[in-house]
């Protein structure tokens, strides 16, 4: 009889813990992580595989955006 009471008490505690775990409304790990893309060069390519624009960082630390027309825009 004592073993049945202990098993029943443990089952009740498990149910309460499961209920609390399922109803938790705090932020999950997937919601709190900010996605980050790190690259030295990013190229936008059209369906033919031709590079349409390019964003890269030069050795001096300047960010360079080169458009499809070949004009370069440099930002420190």
MDTraj code that builds the backbone (N, CA, C; nanometers):
import mdtraj as md
import numpy as np

residues = "UNK UNK UNK UNK UNK UNK UNK UNK UNK UNK UNK UNK UNK UNK UNK UNK UNK UNK UNK UNK UNK UNK UNK UNK UNK UNK UNK UNK UNK UNK UNK UNK UNK UNK UNK UNK UNK UNK UNK UNK UNK UNK UNK UNK UNK UNK UNK UNK UNK UNK UNK UNK UNK UNK UNK UNK UNK UNK UNK UNK UNK UNK UNK UNK UNK UNK UNK UNK UNK UNK UNK UNK UNK UNK UNK UNK".split()
xyz = np.array([
    [0.0812, -0.1190, 0.0000],
    [0.0000, 0.0000, 0.0000],
    [0.0865, 0.1268, 0.0000],
    [0.1972, 0.1211, 0.0752],
    [0.2863, 0.2364, 0.0829],
    [0.3523, 0.2619, -0.0532],
    [0.3849, 0.1568, -0.1276],
    [0.4464, 0.1702, -0.2592],
    [0.3482, 0.2312, -0.3587],
    [0.2218, 0.1949, -0.3470],
    [0.1195, 0.2515, -0.4362],
    [0.1040, 0.4013, -0.4119],
    [0.1061, 0.4424, -0.2862],
    [0.0953, 0.5863, -0.2556],
    [0.2150, 0.6628, -0.3121],
    [0.3336, 0.6056, -0.2965],
    [0.4539, 0.6703, -0.3485],
    [0.4473, 0.6817, -0.5012],
    [0.4051, 0.5747, -0.5686],
    [0.3931, 0.5767, -0.7145],
    [0.2880, 0.6776, -0.7594],
    [0.1771, 0.6853, -0.6876],
    [0.0715, 0.7810, -0.7197],
    [0.1188, 0.9243, -0.6990],
    [0.1935, 0.9486, -0.5930],
    [0.2464, 1.0824, -0.5664],
    [0.3466, 1.1235, -0.6743],
    [0.4350, 1.0322, -0.7137],
    [0.5316, 1.0630, -0.8193],
    [0.4629, 1.0884, -0.9535],
    [0.3588, 1.0124, -0.9830],
    [0.2834, 1.0335, -1.1062],
    [0.2157, 1.1702, -1.1049],
    [0.1602, 1.2098, -0.9905],
    [0.0955, 1.3407, -0.9794],
    [0.1973, 1.4526, -0.9967],
    [0.3135, 1.4376, -0.9361],
    [0.4190, 1.5396, -0.9508],
    [0.4630, 1.5480, -1.0966],
    [0.4774, 1.4356, -1.1628],
    [0.5150, 1.4355, -1.3040],
    [0.4106, 1.5046, -1.3905],
    [0.2840, 1.4826, -1.3622],
    [0.1774, 1.5484, -1.4384],
    [0.1799, 1.6994, -1.4188],
    [0.2025, 1.7436, -1.2957],
    [0.2093, 1.8875, -1.2683],
    [0.3290, 1.9486, -1.3413],
    [0.4447, 1.8831, -1.3349],
    [0.5626, 1.9345, -1.4047],
    [0.5419, 1.9382, -1.5554],
    [0.4796, 1.8350, -1.6104],
    [0.4504, 1.8325, -1.7539],
    [0.3557, 1.9456, -1.7927],
    [0.2536, 1.9688, -1.7131],
    [0.1594, 2.0774, -1.7389],
    [0.2313, 2.2125, -1.7363],
    [0.3164, 2.2347, -1.6367],
    [0.3902, 2.3609, -1.6270],
    [0.4852, 2.3790, -1.7448],
    [0.5473, 2.2722, -1.7871],
    [0.6398, 2.2789, -1.8990],
    [0.5672, 2.3120, -2.0295],
    [0.4487, 2.2545, -2.0489],
    [0.3740, 2.2773, -2.1728],
    [0.3092, 2.4148, -2.1779],
    [0.2783, 2.4743, -2.0641],
    [0.2112, 2.6046, -2.0626],
    [0.3074, 2.7206, -2.0453],
    [0.4352, 2.6939, -2.0464],
    [0.5338, 2.8006, -2.0311],
    [0.5275, 2.8929, -2.1524],
    [0.5227, 3.0252, -2.1299],
    [0.5080, 3.1206, -2.2401],
    [0.6306, 3.2085, -2.2588],
    [0.7421, 3.1760, -2.1993],
    [0.8638, 3.2549, -2.2160],
    [0.9200, 3.2396, -2.3556],
    [1.0160, 3.3254, -2.3906],
    [1.0758, 3.3162, -2.5242],
    [1.1558, 3.1877, -2.5386],
    [1.1413, 3.1260, -2.6539],
    [1.2175, 3.0044, -2.6810],
    [1.3525, 3.0428, -2.7401],
    [1.4405, 2.9490, -2.7508],
    [1.5747, 2.9762, -2.8030],
    [1.5693, 3.0240, -2.9473],
    [1.4784, 2.9700, -3.0269],
    [1.4686, 3.0094, -3.1677],
    [1.4198, 3.1532, -3.1826],
    [1.3400, 3.2020, -3.0902],
    [1.2895, 3.3385, -3.0993],
    [1.3920, 3.4391, -3.0521],
    [1.4825, 3.4029, -2.9635],
    [1.5751, 3.4988, -2.9064],
    [1.7051, 3.5105, -2.9854],
    [1.7293, 3.4259, -3.0840],
    [1.8526, 3.4293, -3.1623],
    [1.8326, 3.5174, -3.2842],
    [1.9226, 3.6134, -3.3017],
    [1.9182, 3.6998, -3.4183],
    [2.0016, 3.6368, -3.5287],
    [1.9433, 3.6103, -3.6462],
    [2.0214, 3.5487, -3.7530],
    [2.1290, 3.6440, -3.8040],
    [2.2480, 3.5908, -3.8284],
    [2.3608, 3.6704, -3.8746],
    [2.4267, 3.6009, -3.9923],
    [2.4540, 3.6777, -4.0950],
    [2.5266, 3.6275, -4.2111],
    [2.6609, 3.6977, -4.2132],
    [2.7689, 3.6217, -4.2137],
    [2.9029, 3.6792, -4.2190],
    [2.9712, 3.6317, -4.3469],
    [3.0254, 3.7277, -4.4217],
    [3.0944, 3.6938, -4.5459],
    [3.1910, 3.8049, -4.5804],
    [3.2920, 3.7723, -4.6573],
    [3.3846, 3.8743, -4.7060],
    [3.3334, 3.9358, -4.8358],
    [3.2642, 3.8542, -4.9144],
    [3.2096, 3.9002, -5.0426],
    [3.0691, 3.8434, -5.0578],
    [2.9756, 3.9291, -5.1016],
    [2.8403, 3.8853, -5.1327],
    [2.8116, 3.9267, -5.2768],
    [2.7727, 3.8302, -5.3581],
    [2.7415, 3.8578, -5.4981],
    [2.5960, 3.8243, -5.5257],
    [2.5281, 3.9122, -5.5992],
    [2.3930, 3.8840, -5.6474],
    [2.4056, 3.8379, -5.7922],
    [2.3533, 3.7190, -5.8199],
    [2.3701, 3.6564, -5.9503],
    [2.2325, 3.6361, -6.0134],
    [2.2224, 3.6631, -6.1465],
    [2.0948, 3.6421, -6.2148],
    [2.0798, 3.4959, -6.2539],
    [1.9699, 3.4629, -6.3221],
    [1.9405, 3.3236, -6.3554],
    [2.0395, 3.2638, -6.4557],
    [2.1137, 3.3475, -6.5260],
    [2.2149, 3.2986, -6.6209],
    [2.3512, 3.2773, -6.5556],
    [2.3620, 3.3138, -6.4285],
    [2.4887, 3.2980, -6.3581],
    [2.5795, 3.4201, -6.3671],
    [2.5284, 3.5287, -6.4244],
    [2.6069, 3.6513, -6.4375],
    [2.5967, 3.7338, -6.3099],
    [2.7096, 3.7825, -6.2609],
    [2.7116, 3.8629, -6.1392],
    [2.6509, 3.9993, -6.1710],
    [2.5448, 4.0343, -6.0988],
    [2.4762, 4.1620, -6.1210],
    [2.5258, 4.2717, -6.0265],
    [2.5606, 4.2366, -5.9059],
    [2.6186, 4.3325, -5.8129],
    [2.7034, 4.2568, -5.7116],
    [2.7909, 4.3316, -5.6463],
    [2.8865, 4.2700, -5.5554],
    [2.9101, 4.3635, -5.4380],
    [2.9149, 4.3074, -5.3190],
    [2.9448, 4.3827, -5.1975],
    [3.0629, 4.3144, -5.1315],
    [3.1715, 4.3892, -5.1137],
    [3.2880, 4.3297, -5.0486],
    [3.3581, 4.4331, -4.9613],
    [3.4506, 4.3840, -4.8812],
    [3.5311, 4.4691, -4.7945],
    [3.6744, 4.4610, -4.8438],
    [3.7313, 4.5771, -4.8758],
    [3.8682, 4.5803, -4.9254],
    [3.9667, 4.5739, -4.8095],
    [4.0947, 4.5578, -4.8436],
    [4.1974, 4.5389, -4.7411],
    [4.2087, 4.6586, -4.6468],
    [4.1741, 4.7769, -4.6914],
    [4.1796, 4.8959, -4.6068],
    [4.0611, 4.9091, -4.5138],
    [3.9639, 4.8206, -4.5257],
    [3.8465, 4.8243, -4.4406],
    [3.7264, 4.8928, -4.5026],
    [3.7401, 4.9402, -4.6273],
    [3.6285, 5.0073, -4.6931],
    [3.5277, 4.9055, -4.7444],
    [3.3987, 4.9373, -4.7291],
    [3.2919, 4.8563, -4.7872],
    [3.2685, 4.9058, -4.9288],
    [3.2736, 4.8155, -5.0256],
    [3.2603, 4.8547, -5.1657],
    [3.1408, 4.7822, -5.2255],
    [3.0474, 4.8587, -5.2837],
    [2.9336, 4.8022, -5.3557],
    [2.9523, 4.8337, -5.5025],
    [2.9573, 4.7304, -5.5845],
    [2.9711, 4.7468, -5.7283],
    [2.8418, 4.7007, -5.7936],
    [2.7764, 4.7916, -5.8667],
    [2.6504, 4.7597, -5.9319],
    [2.6710, 4.6949, -6.0668],
    [2.5603, 4.6623, -6.1343],
    [2.5641, 4.5962, -6.2646],
    [2.6273, 4.6862, -6.3700],
    [2.6206, 4.8173, -6.3503],
    [2.6783, 4.9090, -6.4484],
    [2.8275, 4.9316, -6.4266],
    [2.8865, 4.8700, -6.3249],
    [3.0305, 4.8821, -6.3021],
    [3.0710, 4.9973, -6.2139],
    [2.9763, 5.0854, -6.1783],
    [3.0100, 5.1965, -6.0893],
    [3.0333, 5.1435, -5.9490],
    [3.1342, 5.1961, -5.8855],
    [3.1680, 5.1531, -5.7504],
    [3.1259, 5.2611, -5.6519],
    [3.0658, 5.2197, -5.5437],
    [3.0302, 5.3094, -5.4353],
    [3.1073, 5.2624, -5.3136],
    [3.1948, 5.3485, -5.2612],
    [3.2797, 5.3111, -5.1485],
    [3.2323, 5.3826, -5.0225],
    [3.2131, 5.3071, -4.9184],
    [3.1728, 5.3625, -4.7897],
    [3.2750, 5.3187, -4.6852],
    [3.3317, 5.4125, -4.6077],
    [3.4271, 5.3765, -4.5017],
    [3.3598, 5.3053, -4.3854],
])
top = md.Topology()
chain = top.add_chain()
for i, resn in enumerate(residues, 1):
    res = top.add_residue(resn, chain, resSeq=i)
    for name in ("N", "CA", "C"):
        top.add_atom(name, md.element.get_by_symbol(name[0]), res)
traj = md.Trajectory(xyz[None], top)
